[in-house]
């Protein structure tokens, strides 16, 4: 008989991960957001591979469903991360000066 249920331990780890992740992301300076997004995309890509492996090796219907859901959510996360990173990098591009219109007949 286990003294502490493994589900309770996993729930505690999950809540702590949310807490730490929230404080890590919101305390990052704006200059580091783009590298942070790149790392997040890499981690999500690893999650996709792990979810695909877990889904392929699972026998039950519930496991296949949740594995497919994990692949889908991680793929959405990667795609959204790349969109956000692209928008952030466009903010740092130099803007071309506006050309003044040339008056004809002057």
DSSP file (Angstrom, degrees, kcal/mol; ACC not computed):
  #  RESIDUE AA STRUCTURE BP1 BP2  ACC     N-H-->O    O-->H-N    N-H-->O    O-->H-N    TCO  KAPPA ALPHA  PHI   PSI    X-CA   Y-CA   Z-CA
    1    1 A X              0   0    0      0, 0.0     2,-0.2     0, 0.0     3,-0.0   0.000 360.0 360.0 360.0 126.9    0.0    0.0    0.0
    2    2 A X        -     0   0    0      1,-0.1     3,-0.1     0, 0.0     4,-0.0  -0.560 360.0-149.1 -78.3 139.9    1.4    3.4   -1.0
    3    3 A X  S    S+     0   0    0     -2,-0.2     2,-0.4     1,-0.2    -1,-0.1   0.901  88.9  31.9 -73.0 -41.1    1.4    6.1    1.6
    4    4 A X  S    S-     0   0    0     -3,-0.0    -1,-0.2     4,-0.0     2,-0.1  -0.966  89.9-119.8-120.3 133.3    1.0    8.8   -1.1
    5    5 A X     >  -     0   0    0     -2,-0.4     4,-1.6     1,-0.1     3,-0.3  -0.452  14.7-134.4 -70.2 139.9   -0.9    8.3   -4.3
    6    6 A X  H  > S+     0   0    0      1,-0.2     4,-2.5     2,-0.2     5,-0.2   0.805 105.3  60.4 -66.6 -28.8    1.1    8.8   -7.5
    7    7 A X  H  > S+     0   0    0      2,-0.2     4,-2.2     1,-0.2    -1,-0.2   0.889 103.4  50.1 -65.3 -38.2   -1.7   10.9   -9.0
    8    8 A X  H  > S+     0   0    0     -3,-0.3     4,-2.3     2,-0.2    -2,-0.2   0.910 110.6  49.5 -66.0 -42.1   -1.4   13.4   -6.1
    9    9 A X  H  X S+     0   0    0     -4,-1.6     4,-2.3     2,-0.2    -2,-0.2   0.925 111.9  48.3 -62.1 -45.1    2.4   13.6   -6.7
   10   10 A X  H  X S+     0   0    0     -4,-2.5     4,-2.2     1,-0.2    -2,-0.2   0.878 111.0  51.1 -64.1 -37.4    1.9   14.2  -10.4
   11   11 A X  H  X S+     0   0    0     -4,-2.2     4,-2.4     2,-0.2    -1,-0.2   0.900 109.4  50.2 -66.0 -40.7   -0.8   16.8   -9.7
   12   12 A X  H  X S+     0   0    0     -4,-2.3     4,-2.4     2,-0.2    -2,-0.2   0.920 111.5  48.3 -62.8 -44.0    1.6   18.6   -7.3
   13   13 A X  H  X S+     0   0    0     -4,-2.3     4,-2.3     1,-0.2    -2,-0.2   0.903 111.2  51.3 -62.6 -41.1    4.4   18.6  -10.0
   14   14 A X  H  X S+     0   0    0     -4,-2.2     4,-2.0     2,-0.2    -2,-0.2   0.923 111.0  46.7 -62.3 -45.6    1.9   19.9  -12.6
   15   15 A X  H  X S+     0   0    0     -4,-2.4     4,-2.3     1,-0.2    -2,-0.2   0.904 112.9  49.6 -65.2 -41.6    0.8   22.8  -10.4
   16   16 A X  H  X S+     0   0    0     -4,-2.4     4,-2.8     1,-0.2     5,-0.3   0.885 108.9  52.8 -64.4 -37.8    4.4   23.7   -9.5
   17   17 A X  H  X S+     0   0    0     -4,-2.3     4,-2.6     2,-0.2    -2,-0.2   0.893 109.5  49.0 -64.4 -39.3    5.4   23.6  -13.2
   18   18 A X  H  X S+     0   0    0     -4,-2.0     4,-2.4     2,-0.2    -2,-0.2   0.930 112.9  47.9 -63.7 -44.9    2.5   26.0  -14.0
   19   19 A X  H  X S+     0   0    0     -4,-2.3     4,-2.0     2,-0.2    -2,-0.2   0.940 115.7  42.6 -62.2 -49.6    3.6   28.3  -11.2
   20   20 A X  H  X S+     0   0    0     -4,-2.8     4,-2.4     1,-0.2     5,-0.2   0.916 114.1  51.9 -65.6 -42.7    7.3   28.3  -12.2
   21   21 A X  H  X S+     0   0    0     -4,-2.6     4,-2.4    -5,-0.3     5,-0.2   0.899 108.1  51.9 -61.0 -41.3    6.5   28.6  -15.9
   22   22 A X  H  X S+     0   0    0     -4,-2.4     4,-2.3     1,-0.2    -1,-0.2   0.939 113.2  43.5 -60.4 -47.8    4.2   31.6  -15.3
   23   23 A X  H  X S+     0   0    0     -4,-2.0     4,-0.9     1,-0.2    -1,-0.2   0.838 113.3  51.7 -71.0 -32.0    6.9   33.5  -13.3
   24   24 A X  H  < S+     0   0    0     -4,-2.4     3,-0.3    -5,-0.2    -1,-0.2   0.939 114.0  42.7 -67.7 -46.0    9.6   32.6  -15.8
   25   25 A X  H >< S+     0   0    0     -4,-2.4     3,-1.1     1,-0.2    -2,-0.2   0.912 115.1  47.4 -70.1 -42.4    7.7   33.8  -18.8
   26   26 A X  H 3< S+     0   0    0     -4,-2.3    -1,-0.2     1,-0.2    -2,-0.2   0.637 109.7  53.7 -78.4 -11.8    6.3   37.0  -17.3
   27   27 A X  T 3< S+     0   0    0     -4,-0.9     2,-0.3    -3,-0.3    -1,-0.2   0.275  82.0 112.7-102.6  11.1    9.7   38.1  -15.9
   28   28 A X  S <  S-     0   0    0     -3,-1.1     2,-0.1    -4,-0.1     5,-0.1  -0.654  71.6-118.3 -83.2 137.1   11.6   37.9  -19.1
   29   29 A X    >   -     0   0    0     -2,-0.3     3,-1.8     1,-0.1     4,-0.4  -0.406  26.8-111.9 -69.8 152.1   12.8   41.2  -20.6
   30   30 A X  G >  S+     0   0    0      1,-0.3     3,-1.1     2,-0.2     4,-0.4   0.797 114.4  64.0 -57.7 -28.9   11.4   42.0  -24.0
   31   31 A X  G 3  S+     0   0    0      1,-0.2     4,-0.3     2,-0.1    -1,-0.3   0.740 103.7  47.9 -67.4 -21.0   14.8   41.5  -25.7
   32   32 A X  G <> S+     0   0    0     -3,-1.8     4,-2.0     1,-0.2    -1,-0.2   0.415  83.5  92.3-100.1   1.9   14.8   37.8  -24.8
   33   33 A X  H <> S+     0   0    0     -3,-1.1     4,-2.4    -4,-0.4     5,-0.2   0.902  83.9  52.7 -64.5 -40.3   11.3   37.0  -25.9
   34   34 A X  H  > S+     0   0    0     -4,-0.4     4,-2.0     2,-0.2    -1,-0.2   0.940 111.8  44.1 -64.5 -47.6   12.4   35.9  -29.4
   35   35 A X  H  > S+     0   0    0     -4,-0.3     4,-2.0     1,-0.2    -1,-0.2   0.877 112.8  53.8 -63.2 -33.9   15.0   33.4  -28.2
   36   36 A X  H  X S+     0   0    0     -4,-2.0     4,-2.3     1,-0.2    -2,-0.2   0.904 107.8  49.6 -65.1 -40.0   12.6   32.1  -25.6
   37   37 A X  H  X S+     0   0    0     -4,-2.4     4,-2.4     2,-0.2    -1,-0.2   0.882 108.3  54.0 -65.3 -37.4   10.0   31.5  -28.3
   38   38 A X  H  X S+     0   0    0     -4,-2.0     4,-1.8     2,-0.2    -2,-0.2   0.910 110.5  45.9 -63.5 -41.3   12.6   29.6  -30.3
   39   39 A X  H  X S+     0   0    0     -4,-2.0     4,-2.4     2,-0.2    -2,-0.2   0.894 110.9  53.1 -67.2 -39.7   13.4   27.3  -27.4
   40   40 A X  H  X S+     0   0    0     -4,-2.3     4,-2.4     1,-0.2    -2,-0.2   0.896 108.1  50.9 -62.6 -40.0    9.7   26.8  -26.7
   41   41 A X  H  X S+     0   0    0     -4,-2.4     4,-2.0     2,-0.2    -1,-0.2   0.894 109.7  50.3 -63.9 -39.4    9.2   25.8  -30.3
   42   42 A X  H  X S+     0   0    0     -4,-1.8     4,-1.7     2,-0.2    -2,-0.2   0.908 111.1  48.3 -65.5 -41.2   12.0   23.3  -30.0
   43   43 A X  H  X S+     0   0    0     -4,-2.4     4,-2.1     1,-0.2    -2,-0.2   0.907 110.7  51.3 -65.1 -41.1   10.5   21.8  -26.8
   44   44 A X  H  X S+     0   0    0     -4,-2.4     4,-2.2     1,-0.2    -1,-0.2   0.860 106.4  54.7 -65.2 -34.3    7.1   21.5  -28.5
   45   45 A X  H  X S+     0   0    0     -4,-2.0     4,-1.9     2,-0.2    -1,-0.2   0.889 108.2  49.0 -64.6 -38.1    8.7   19.7  -31.4
   46   46 A X  H  X S+     0   0    0     -4,-1.7     4,-2.4     2,-0.2    -2,-0.2   0.879 108.9  53.4 -66.9 -37.6   10.1   17.2  -28.9
   47   47 A X  H  X S+     0   0    0     -4,-2.1     4,-2.8     2,-0.2    -2,-0.2   0.890 106.0  53.6 -63.3 -39.3    6.7   16.9  -27.4
   48   48 A X  H  X S+     0   0    0     -4,-2.2     4,-2.4     2,-0.2    -2,-0.2   0.936 109.8  47.0 -60.7 -46.3    5.2   16.1  -30.8
   49   49 A X  H  X S+     0   0    0     -4,-1.9     4,-2.3     1,-0.2    -2,-0.2   0.925 114.2  47.3 -62.5 -44.4    7.7   13.3  -31.3
   50   50 A X  H  X S+     0   0    0     -4,-2.4     4,-2.7     1,-0.2    -1,-0.2   0.897 112.3  49.4 -64.0 -40.4    7.1   11.9  -27.9
   51   51 A X  H  X S+     0   0    0     -4,-2.8     4,-2.5     2,-0.2    -1,-0.2   0.881 110.2  51.1 -67.0 -37.2    3.3   12.1  -28.3
   52   52 A X  H  X S+     0   0    0     -4,-2.4     4,-2.3    -5,-0.2    -2,-0.2   0.916 112.3  46.5 -65.3 -42.1    3.6   10.3  -31.7
   53   53 A X  H  X S+     0   0    0     -4,-2.3     4,-1.8     2,-0.2    -2,-0.2   0.930 114.0  47.6 -64.3 -44.8    5.6    7.5  -30.2
   54   54 A X  H  X S+     0   0    0     -4,-2.7     4,-0.9     1,-0.2    -2,-0.2   0.890 112.6  49.5 -64.2 -39.0    3.3    7.2  -27.2
   55   55 A X  H  < S+     0   0    0     -4,-2.5     3,-0.5     1,-0.2    -1,-0.2   0.911 111.1  49.2 -66.3 -41.9    0.3    7.2  -29.5
   56   56 A X  H  < S+     0   0    0     -4,-2.3    -1,-0.2     1,-0.2    -2,-0.2   0.818 114.5  44.5 -67.1 -31.0    1.8    4.5  -31.8
   57   57 A X  H  < S+     0   0    0     -4,-1.8    -1,-0.2    -5,-0.2     2,-0.2   0.548  91.5 102.6 -91.7  -7.6    2.7    2.3  -28.9
   58   58 A X     <  -     0   0    0     -4,-0.9    -3,-0.0    -3,-0.5    -4,-0.0  -0.532  49.2-168.4 -80.4 142.4   -0.6    2.6  -27.0
   59   59 A X        +     0   0    0     -2,-0.2    -1,-0.1     5,-0.0    -4,-0.0   0.823  59.8  80.0 -96.1 -39.0   -3.1   -0.2  -27.3
   60   60 A X  S  > S-     0   0    0      1,-0.1     4,-1.7     4,-0.0     5,-0.1  -0.244  77.4-126.3 -76.2 159.1   -6.3    1.4  -25.8
   61   61 A X  H  > S+     0   0    0      2,-0.2     4,-2.4     1,-0.2     5,-0.2   0.888 110.2  52.8 -68.8 -41.0   -8.7    3.7  -27.5
   62   62 A X  H  > S+     0   0    0      1,-0.2     4,-2.7     2,-0.2     5,-0.2   0.903 108.6  50.6 -63.7 -40.8   -8.4    6.4  -24.8
   63   63 A X  H  > S+     0   0    0      1,-0.2     4,-2.2     2,-0.2    -1,-0.2   0.902 110.8  48.4 -63.6 -41.2   -4.6    6.4  -25.1
   64   64 A X  H  X S+     0   0    0     -4,-1.7     4,-2.5     2,-0.2    -2,-0.2   0.905 112.2  50.0 -64.8 -40.9   -4.8    6.8  -28.8
   65   65 A X  H  X S+     0   0    0     -4,-2.4     4,-2.4     2,-0.2    -2,-0.2   0.957 114.4  42.2 -62.6 -50.7   -7.3    9.6  -28.5
   66   66 A X  H  X S+     0   0    0     -4,-2.7     4,-2.2     1,-0.2    -1,-0.2   0.837 113.9  53.1 -69.2 -31.4   -5.3   11.5  -25.9
   67   67 A X  H  X S+     0   0    0     -4,-2.2     4,-2.2    -5,-0.2    -1,-0.2   0.918 110.6  46.6 -66.0 -43.1   -2.1   10.9  -27.8
   68   68 A X  H  X S+     0   0    0     -4,-2.5     4,-2.4     1,-0.2    -2,-0.2   0.898 112.0  51.3 -64.7 -40.0   -3.6   12.3  -31.0
   69   69 A X  H  X S+     0   0    0     -4,-2.4     4,-2.7     2,-0.2     5,-0.2   0.892 108.9  51.4 -62.5 -39.9   -4.9   15.3  -29.0
   70   70 A X  H  X S+     0   0    0     -4,-2.2     4,-2.3     2,-0.2    -2,-0.2   0.903 110.1  48.8 -64.6 -41.2   -1.4   15.8  -27.6
   71   71 A X  H  X S+     0   0    0     -4,-2.2     4,-2.1     2,-0.2    -2,-0.2   0.926 112.9  48.4 -62.9 -44.0    0.1   15.8  -31.1
   72   72 A X  H  X S+     0   0    0     -4,-2.4     4,-2.2     2,-0.2    -2,-0.2   0.932 113.2  45.7 -62.9 -47.3   -2.6   18.2  -32.3
   73   73 A X  H  X S+     0   0    0     -4,-2.7     4,-2.0     1,-0.2    -1,-0.2   0.888 113.2  49.5 -66.5 -38.7   -2.1   20.7  -29.4
   74   74 A X  H  X S+     0   0    0     -4,-2.3     4,-2.3    -5,-0.2    -1,-0.2   0.878 110.1  51.6 -67.4 -36.0    1.7   20.6  -29.7
   75   75 A X  H  X S+     0   0    0     -4,-2.1     4,-2.6     2,-0.2    -2,-0.2   0.901 109.5  49.5 -66.5 -40.4    1.5   21.2  -33.4
   76   76 A X  H  X S+     0   0    0     -4,-2.2     4,-2.7     1,-0.2     5,-0.2   0.896 110.5  51.9 -62.5 -39.4   -0.8   24.2  -32.9
   77   77 A X  H  X S+     0   0    0     -4,-2.0     4,-2.2     2,-0.2    -2,-0.2   0.913 110.9  46.4 -64.1 -43.6    1.7   25.5  -30.3
   78   78 A X  H  X S+     0   0    0     -4,-2.3     4,-2.3     2,-0.2    -2,-0.2   0.941 114.1  47.8 -64.5 -46.7    4.7   25.2  -32.7
   79   79 A X  H  X S+     0   0    0     -4,-2.6     4,-1.9     1,-0.2    -2,-0.2   0.928 114.3  46.0 -61.4 -46.0    2.8   26.9  -35.5
   80   80 A X  H  X S+     0   0    0     -4,-2.7     4,-2.4     1,-0.2    -1,-0.2   0.870 110.2  54.9 -64.5 -36.5    1.6   29.7  -33.3
   81   81 A X  H  X S+     0   0    0     -4,-2.2     4,-2.5    -5,-0.2    -1,-0.2   0.899 107.5  49.0 -63.1 -40.9    5.1   30.1  -31.8
   82   82 A X  H  X S+     0   0    0     -4,-2.3     4,-2.3     2,-0.2    -1,-0.2   0.884 110.9  50.7 -67.2 -37.0    6.6   30.5  -35.3
   83   83 A X  H  X S+     0   0    0     -4,-1.9     4,-2.2     2,-0.2    -2,-0.2   0.926 112.5  45.9 -64.9 -43.7    3.9   33.1  -36.2
   84   84 A X  H  X S+     0   0    0     -4,-2.4     4,-2.3     2,-0.2    -2,-0.2   0.912 112.6  50.7 -65.3 -42.2    4.6   35.1  -33.0
   85   85 A X  H  X S+     0   0    0     -4,-2.5     4,-2.4     1,-0.2    -1,-0.2   0.905 109.8  50.5 -62.3 -41.4    8.4   34.8  -33.5
   86   86 A X  H  X S+     0   0    0     -4,-2.3     4,-1.9     1,-0.2    -1,-0.2   0.916 110.8  48.7 -64.1 -42.5    8.0   36.1  -37.1
   87   87 A X  H  X S+     0   0    0     -4,-2.2     4,-1.0     1,-0.2    -1,-0.2   0.895 111.4  50.0 -63.3 -39.3    5.9   39.1  -36.0
   88   88 A X  H  X S+     0   0    0     -4,-2.3     4,-0.6     1,-0.2     3,-0.5   0.899 109.9  49.9 -67.7 -39.4    8.5   39.9  -33.3
   89   89 A X  H >< S+     0   0    0     -4,-2.4     3,-0.9     1,-0.2     4,-0.3   0.842 104.7  58.5 -68.7 -31.5   11.4   39.8  -35.7
   90   90 A X  H >< S+     0   0    0     -4,-1.9     3,-0.8     1,-0.2    -1,-0.2   0.772  95.9  64.5 -66.8 -24.7    9.5   42.1  -38.2
   91   91 A X  H 3< S+     0   0    0     -4,-1.0    -1,-0.2    -3,-0.5    -2,-0.2   0.783 100.8  51.2 -67.4 -25.5    9.3   44.7  -35.4
   92   92 A X  T << S+     0   0    0     -3,-0.9    -1,-0.2    -4,-0.6    -2,-0.2   0.502  85.3 108.4 -92.1  -4.0   13.1   45.0  -35.5
   93   93 A X  S <  S-     0   0    0     -3,-0.8     2,-0.2    -4,-0.3    -3,-0.0  -0.440  78.4-107.0 -72.1 146.3   13.4   45.5  -39.3
   94   94 A X        -     0   0    0     -2,-0.1     2,-0.4     1,-0.1    -1,-0.1  -0.530  31.0-132.9 -72.6 137.4   14.4   49.0  -40.5
   95   95 A X        -     0   0    0     -2,-0.2     2,-0.2    -3,-0.0     3,-0.1  -0.760  18.6-120.4 -93.1 136.9   11.5   50.8  -42.0
   96   96 A X        -     0   0    0     -2,-0.4     3,-0.1     1,-0.1    -1,-0.0  -0.527  34.3-106.2 -74.4 139.9   12.2   52.6  -45.3
   97   97 A X        -     0   0    0     -2,-0.2     2,-0.2     1,-0.1    -1,-0.1  -0.347  39.1-102.9 -65.4 147.3   11.6   56.3  -45.2
   98   98 A X        -     0   0    0      1,-0.1     2,-0.4    -3,-0.1    -1,-0.1  -0.492  33.0-127.8 -71.6 136.3    8.5   57.6  -46.9
   99   99 A X        -     0   0    0     -2,-0.2     2,-0.3    -3,-0.1    -1,-0.1  -0.691  19.9-124.5 -85.9 136.3    9.1   59.1  -50.3
  100  100 A X        -     0   0    0     -2,-0.4     2,-0.1     1,-0.1    -1,-0.0  -0.579  31.4-107.1 -77.9 139.4    7.6   62.5  -50.9
  101  101 A X        -     0   0    0     -2,-0.3     2,-0.5     1,-0.1    -1,-0.1  -0.428  30.6-125.7 -68.7 140.6    5.3   62.8  -53.9
  102  102 A X        -     0   0    0     -2,-0.1     2,-0.4    -3,-0.0    -1,-0.1  -0.745  18.4-133.0 -89.4 128.9    6.8   64.7  -56.8
  103  103 A X    >   -     0   0    0     -2,-0.5     3,-0.7     3,-0.0     2,-0.3  -0.676  19.7-139.5 -82.9 130.4    4.7   67.5  -58.1
  104  104 A X  T 3  S+     0   0    0     -2,-0.4    -1,-0.0     1,-0.2     0, 0.0  -0.669  79.0  23.0 -90.3 144.7    4.3   67.5  -61.8
  105  105 A X  T 3         0   0    0     -2,-0.3    -1,-0.2     1,-0.0    -2,-0.0   0.574 360.0 360.0  82.7  10.5    4.5   70.8  -63.8
  106  106 A X    <         0   0    0     -3,-0.7    -2,-0.1     0, 0.0    -1,-0.0   0.460 360.0 360.0-101.8 360.0    6.4   72.7  -61.2
